[in-house]
Amino acid sequence: MRLTITVILFLSCFNAFAAEVLTSTTQLHTSNQVQSSKVQPLLEAEEKVNKVLDLLHQMASDANFDEYFSLYSDNAVFIGTDASEVWTISVFKAYAQPHFSKGRGWTYIPHSRHIYFSNNRDVAWFDERLDNDSLGLTRGTGVLILENNEWKVSQYHLTIPIPNALADSVAEQIKSHREKGQ
């Protein structure tokens, strides 16, 4: 009798466990289907953002004013390497126009890039490592927004990464430069 009760309890527990495993597996499978259905649009969005950023660098290198600035949003901000360079798009255009009109753009070659997206995928932010003949290793960071189904650069920030071992020396040079009023 005890053996029968033990077997019945075991089978009852096993059935409950099996039902739980089956439910969990079904939920996991459903969750994976949902996740995989989100991956494709994410990959497409990442590809589109990469194309915009690659085109941005190419148009700057080609000194193609119209195409270059068509990649920015109407209220974009460009932040350059100098602390004074925080420019609205109209100020940035005024800076770039004389250079581009003479066929002198700037060439930054991307070597690595990370792109991140908001949950609803209408905002992307990135960081990228770039090489420039004059400045060497640089970093670009920024934000793109989805406007009318097109990705537009809303902010671009160009920096020169400083190795930690050189930071104190560079900071001292900047301090001295500022004290001289330059």
C-alpha positions as CSV (number, residue, x, y, z in Angstrom):
1,M,0.0,0.0,0.0
2,R,2.8,2.4,0.9
3,L,4.6,1.6,-2.3
4,T,1.4,2.4,-4.3
5,I,1.0,5.7,-2.5
6,T,4.6,6.6,-3.1
7,V,4.4,5.7,-6.8
8,I,1.2,7.7,-7.1
9,L,2.8,10.7,-5.4
10,F,5.9,10.4,-7.5
11,L,3.9,10.2,-10.7
12,S,1.7,13.1,-9.6
13,C,4.9,15.2,-8.9
14,F,6.5,14.0,-12.1
15,N,3.4,15.0,-14.2
16,A,3.4,18.4,-12.5
17,F,7.1,18.8,-13.3
18,A,6.7,17.6,-16.9
19,A,3.8,20.0,-17.4
20,E,6.0,22.8,-16.0
21,V,8.9,21.9,-18.3
22,L,6.6,21.6,-21.3
23,T,5.1,25.1,-20.5
24,S,8.5,26.6,-19.9
25,T,9.8,25.1,-23.2
26,T,6.8,26.4,-25.1
27,Q,7.3,29.9,-23.6
28,L,11.1,29.7,-24.3
29,H,10.4,28.7,-27.9
30,T,7.8,31.4,-28.3
31,S,10.2,33.9,-26.7
32,N,13.0,32.8,-29.1
33,Q,10.6,33.3,-32.0
34,V,9.8,36.8,-30.8
35,Q,13.5,37.5,-30.3
36,S,14.5,36.2,-33.7
37,S,11.7,38.3,-35.4
38,K,13.3,41.3,-33.7
39,V,16.8,40.5,-34.8
40,Q,16.3,40.9,-38.6
41,P,14.9,44.5,-38.3
42,L,17.8,45.3,-35.9
43,L,20.3,44.0,-38.4
44,E,18.7,46.0,-41.2
45,A,18.7,49.2,-39.0
46,E,22.4,48.6,-38.1
47,E,23.3,48.2,-41.8
48,K,21.5,51.4,-42.7
49,V,23.2,53.4,-40.0
50,N,26.6,52.0,-41.0
51,K,25.9,53.0,-44.6
52,V,25.0,56.6,-43.5
53,L,28.2,56.9,-41.4
54,D,30.3,55.4,-44.2
55,L,28.8,57.8,-46.7
56,L,29.3,60.7,-44.3
57,H,33.0,60.0,-44.2
58,Q,33.2,59.5,-48.0
59,M,31.3,62.7,-48.8
60,A,33.6,64.7,-46.4
61,S,36.7,63.2,-48.1
62,D,35.3,64.0,-51.5
63,A,34.4,67.6,-50.3
64,N,30.8,67.0,-51.6
65,F,29.1,69.7,-49.6
66,D,25.5,69.0,-50.6
67,E,25.6,65.3,-50.2
68,Y,27.6,65.6,-46.9
69,F,25.2,67.9,-45.3
70,S,22.1,66.1,-46.6
71,L,23.1,63.3,-44.1
72,Y,22.5,65.6,-41.1
73,S,19.2,66.5,-39.5
74,D,18.0,70.1,-39.7
75,N,18.9,70.7,-36.0
76,A,22.2,68.8,-35.9
77,V,25.1,69.8,-33.8
78,F,28.8,69.1,-34.7
79,I,31.3,69.1,-31.9
80,G,34.9,69.3,-33.0
81,T,38.2,68.6,-31.3
82,D,38.7,72.1,-30.0
83,A,36.7,73.1,-26.9
84,S,35.2,76.1,-28.8
85,E,33.8,73.9,-31.6
86,V,30.2,73.3,-30.6
87,W,28.4,74.2,-33.8
88,T,24.8,74.2,-35.0
89,I,24.4,72.8,-38.5
90,S,24.3,76.3,-40.0
91,V,27.5,77.3,-38.3
92,F,29.2,74.1,-39.3
93,K,28.1,74.6,-43.0
94,A,29.6,78.1,-42.9
95,Y,32.9,76.6,-41.6
96,A,32.9,73.8,-44.2
97,Q,31.7,75.7,-47.3
98,P,35.0,77.5,-48.1
99,H,37.0,74.3,-47.7
100,F,34.7,72.1,-49.7
101,S,34.3,74.7,-52.5
102,K,38.1,74.5,-53.0
103,G,37.9,70.7,-53.1
104,R,39.4,70.3,-49.6
105,G,37.5,68.0,-47.4
106,W,38.7,65.9,-44.6
107,T,39.5,62.2,-44.7
108,Y,38.8,60.0,-41.7
109,I,39.0,56.2,-42.2
110,P,36.8,54.1,-39.9
111,H,38.4,51.0,-38.4
112,S,35.8,49.9,-35.9
113,R,32.3,51.0,-34.9
114,H,29.7,50.1,-32.3
115,I,26.1,51.0,-32.9
116,Y,23.3,50.9,-30.3
117,F,19.6,51.5,-30.6
118,S,16.7,52.8,-28.5
119,N,14.0,50.2,-27.8
120,N,11.7,51.6,-30.5
121,R,14.7,51.8,-32.9
122,D,14.2,55.4,-34.0
123,V,17.4,56.6,-32.3
124,A,20.8,55.2,-32.7
125,W,24.1,56.1,-31.1
126,F,27.6,55.0,-32.0
127,D,31.3,55.2,-31.3
128,E,33.9,54.7,-33.9
129,R,37.7,54.6,-34.2
130,L,39.0,56.6,-37.1
131,D,42.4,57.3,-38.7
132,N,43.4,60.7,-40.1
133,D,46.7,61.6,-41.8
134,S,47.1,64.7,-39.7
135,L,45.7,63.7,-36.3
136,G,46.3,60.0,-36.3
137,L,43.9,57.9,-34.2
138,T,40.6,59.8,-33.5
139,R,37.2,58.8,-32.2
140,G,33.8,59.8,-33.5
141,T,30.7,59.5,-31.4
142,G,27.2,60.6,-32.2
143,V,23.5,60.2,-32.5
144,L,21.3,59.4,-35.5
145,I,17.6,59.8,-35.6
146,L,15.1,58.2,-37.9
147,E,13.3,60.9,-39.9
148,N,10.8,60.0,-42.6
149,N,12.3,56.5,-42.7
150,E,15.8,57.9,-43.3
151,W,18.6,57.9,-40.7
152,K,20.0,61.4,-40.2
153,V,23.0,62.4,-38.1
154,S,21.7,64.6,-35.2
155,Q,25.0,65.0,-33.4
156,Y,28.6,64.1,-34.3
157,H,31.5,64.5,-31.9
158,L,35.1,64.2,-33.1
159,T,37.7,63.6,-30.4
160,I,41.4,62.7,-30.1
161,P,41.7,59.9,-27.5
162,I,44.6,60.5,-25.2
163,P,46.5,57.5,-23.7
164,N,46.2,57.6,-19.9
165,A,50.0,57.6,-19.7
166,L,50.0,61.0,-21.5
167,A,47.0,62.5,-19.9
168,D,48.8,64.5,-17.2
169,S,51.2,66.0,-19.7
170,V,48.5,66.9,-22.2
171,A,46.3,68.4,-19.4
172,E,49.2,70.5,-18.3
173,Q,49.8,71.7,-21.9
174,I,46.1,72.6,-22.3
175,K,46.1,74.5,-18.9
176,S,49.2,76.5,-20.0
177,H,47.6,77.2,-23.4
178,R,44.4,78.5,-21.7
179,E,46.4,80.6,-19.2
180,K,48.1,82.4,-22.1
181,G,44.7,83.3,-23.5
182,Q,45.0,81.2,-26.6
